[in-house]
């Protein structure tokens, strides 16, 4: 379905059957909806990300910002800034640490694109999980920039094929500049390979059921040594409030 325009019902069926779906930018834009000017303003904020100071592998190749929300139906309320936490069961590299990242800028957290992501997709997840339409979710938004150079390899998921410890995950490619590789790998809960594809164009995305699916991205490599090289991505997660 990566190359076609599809409906929310198609996404529902794919997630129910396979646990994930790869969406090309036109398909996601049709579902979520954004204008070119909205996207340009949104994407430009990746130029202002702070350094990730928690990389246990010693790397200095990742920049990010973070925000948390309570979501009910399509309505969202930003929570006070808080650390991002994953147990080592889900993140053996950087788990069991309260990680405080720079906050997502207010204008970006309140942007039409973010609001539309939640408005479009939260009801879908509630239906799939047989939850009340207005049941609360804890959601987190992560802006990532992975940089690479001849001196340091960029690793989008240094922890390897993994789960995030949530219910649903959306990954959207925001930009790729001067890089190759960065292949998204999909596996079953047992690690069995299920798919490989590359998010190439701004707006390309993958949606997945984190309880059933493991995911990862292979390292990115610079293609022209003289130019800046990076991969920008947005990750949004949903977890049922009160879930263990």
CORDACOR-V704645 format. One record per residue. N is the residue number from 1. RES is the residue in one letter. OMEGA is omega in degrees with one decimal (999 if undefined). D_FIRST is the distance of its C-alpha to the first C-alpha in Angstrom with 2 decimals. Layout:
BEGIN
N:RES:OMEGA:D_FIRST  N:RES:OMEGA:D_FIRST
END
This chain:
BEGIN
1:X:-172.5:0.00  2:X:-172.5:3.78  3:X:-174.8:5.56  4:X:173.5:5.61  5:X:-174.5:7.91  6:X:-177.5:7.49  7:X:177.0:10.56  8:X:177.2:12.28  9:X:175.8:12.59  10:X:179.1:8.94  11:X:177.8:9.27  12:X:-177.1:12.62  13:X:-179.3:11.71  14:X:179.5:9.30  15:X:179.0:12.11  16:X:-175.4:14.74  17:X:-170.9:13.61  18:X:-178.5:12.46  19:X:177.3:13.93  20:X:173.7:11.21  21:X:175.6:7.73  22:X:-176.4:6.91  23:X:171.5:6.68  24:X:-175.0:7.92  25:X:-179.5:11.34  26:X:179.7:11.22  27:X:179.5:8.84  28:X:-179.8:11.18  29:X:178.1:14.14  30:X:-178.0:13.62  31:X:-175.0:13.68  32:X:179.0:16.42  33:X:171.4:18.18  34:X:176.0:20.40  35:X:178.1:22.60  36:X:-179.7:23.17  37:X:176.5:26.54  38:X:-179.0:25.33  39:X:-179.5:22.85  40:X:178.6:25.65  41:X:179.8:28.07  42:X:-176.2:25.74  43:X:-178.8:24.79  44:X:-178.5:28.48  45:X:176.9:29.46  46:X:175.4:28.09  47:X:-173.3:31.19  48:X:180.0:33.32  49:X:177.3:32.19  50:X:-179.2:34.92  51:X:170.8:35.36  52:X:-174.2:34.14  53:X:-173.3:37.54  54:X:-175.2:36.53  55:X:-176.7:35.05  56:X:176.6:36.86  57:X:178.5:36.14  58:X:-176.7:38.25  59:X:175.6:35.50  60:X:-173.8:35.70  61:X:-175.2:32.26  62:X:171.8:30.56  63:X:-177.4:31.06  64:X:167.2:29.85  65:X:-170.4:30.56  66:X:172.8:30.10  67:X:178.0:30.43  68:X:-176.7:30.44  69:X:160.5:29.99  70:X:-176.0:30.70  71:X:174.7:28.03  72:X:-172.9:28.73  73:X:176.4:26.24  74:X:-177.7:25.24  75:X:178.8:28.61  76:X:175.4:29.25  77:X:179.1:32.52  78:X:177.2:32.86  79:X:172.8:34.91  80:X:179.0:37.75  81:X:-175.2:36.80  82:X:178.9:36.56  83:X:171.2:35.86  84:X:-177.3:32.59  85:X:170.1:33.33  86:X:175.1:31.60  87:X:177.3:33.58  88:X:174.6:33.87  89:X:-178.7:32.08  90:X:-178.1:28.84  91:X:-176.3:29.97  92:X:-180.0:32.66  93:X:-172.7:33.19  94:X:-177.4:33.67  95:X:178.6:33.98  96:X:178.5:37.03  97:X:172.2:37.75  98:X:-174.0:37.85  99:X:178.5:36.04  100:X:177.7:36.95  101:X:172.4:34.80  102:X:-177.4:35.44  103:X:171.2:34.26  104:X:179.8:31.43  105:X:-175.3:33.27  106:X:-177.9:34.06  107:X:179.4:32.62  108:X:178.1:29.23  109:X:-179.4:29.25  110:X:-175.3:30.18  111:X:178.6:27.82  112:X:-179.3:25.76  113:X:179.3:22.51  114:X:179.4:23.53  115:X:-177.6:24.77  116:X:175.1:21.61  117:X:-178.6:19.45  118:X:-178.9:21.81  119:X:-176.1:22.22  120:X:-168.9:18.55  121:X:-177.4:17.54  122:X:178.0:20.88  123:X:177.1:21.18  124:X:-179.3:17.81  125:X:177.6:19.18  126:X:178.3:22.50  127:X:-179.1:21.16  128:X:-178.6:19.34  129:X:179.5:22.58  130:X:175.9:24.83  131:X:176.0:26.68  132:X:-177.0:28.65  133:X:-178.6:26.88  134:X:176.8:29.45  135:X:-175.6:29.77  136:X:172.9:30.09  137:X:166.3:27.74  138:X:-178.4:28.78  139:X:176.5:26.26  140:X:-179.4:26.58  141:X:-178.5:25.31  142:X:170.2:25.55  143:X:-178.7:25.62  144:X:162.9:25.59  145:X:174.8:26.73  146:X:-179.2:26.97  147:X:176.6:29.49  148:X:-178.8:30.34  149:X:175.3:33.31  150:X:-177.4:35.32  151:X:-175.7:37.32  152:X:178.9:34.71  153:X:176.8:31.27  154:X:-175.8:28.63  155:X:179.0:27.00  156:X:178.6:24.17  157:X:-177.0:24.62  158:X:177.4:28.11  159:X:178.8:28.15  160:X:178.0:25.55  161:X:-168.4:22.88  162:X:164.2:23.67  163:X:-178.5:23.21  164:X:-178.7:24.35  165:X:178.8:26.39  166:X:179.0:24.64  167:X:-175.9:22.38  168:X:-178.1:19.18  169:X:171.2:18.07  170:X:174.4:16.13  171:X:178.0:16.16  172:X:171.7:15.79  173:X:178.5:16.85  174:X:178.9:19.78  175:X:168.0:21.23  176:X:177.7:21.80  177:X:171.7:25.17  178:X:179.4:26.90  179:X:170.4:24.96  180:X:-176.4:23.13  181:X:-171.5:21.34  182:X:-177.3:20.20  183:X:175.2:17.46  184:X:179.2:15.69  185:X:-178.2:16.52  186:X:178.7:15.47  187:X:175.0:18.09  188:X:179.9:19.34  189:X:178.4:22.40  190:X:-179.2:24.52  191:X:-179.6:22.96  192:X:-178.5:21.31  193:X:179.6:18.57  194:X:-178.1:15.05  195:X:175.4:12.96  196:X:176.9:13.69  197:X:-178.4:12.07  198:X:172.6:13.83  199:X:-171.7:13.52  200:X:-172.8:15.20  201:X:176.9:15.29  202:X:-176.9:16.90  203:X:171.8:14.62  204:X:-171.4:11.79  205:X:168.7:11.55  206:X:174.1:11.11  207:X:-178.4:12.29  208:X:174.2:14.24  209:X:-172.8:17.09  210:X:179.4:19.91  211:X:-176.9:22.03  212:X:-167.2:19.80  213:X:168.2:18.07  214:X:-179.1:19.76  215:X:177.3:18.40  216:X:178.7:20.02  217:X:-179.6:19.94  218:X:-179.6:22.13  219:X:173.9:24.99  220:X:-177.9:24.80  221:X:-178.8:27.45  222:X:179.7:29.24  223:X:178.6:29.03  224:X:-169.4:32.08  225:X:-173.0:34.90  226:X:-174.1:36.45  227:X:175.0:33.59  228:X:-176.0:32.18  229:X:-177.7:29.07  230:X:174.1:26.71  231:X:-179.8:23.27  232:X:179.5:22.94  233:X:170.9:20.67  234:X:174.5:20.79  235:X:176.6:20.59  236:X:-179.3:21.12  237:X:176.0:22.06  238:X:173.4:23.10  239:X:-179.3:25.79  240:X:179.0:27.75  241:X:179.7:31.23  242:X:178.8:33.82  243:X:179.9:31.48  244:X:999:33.19
END
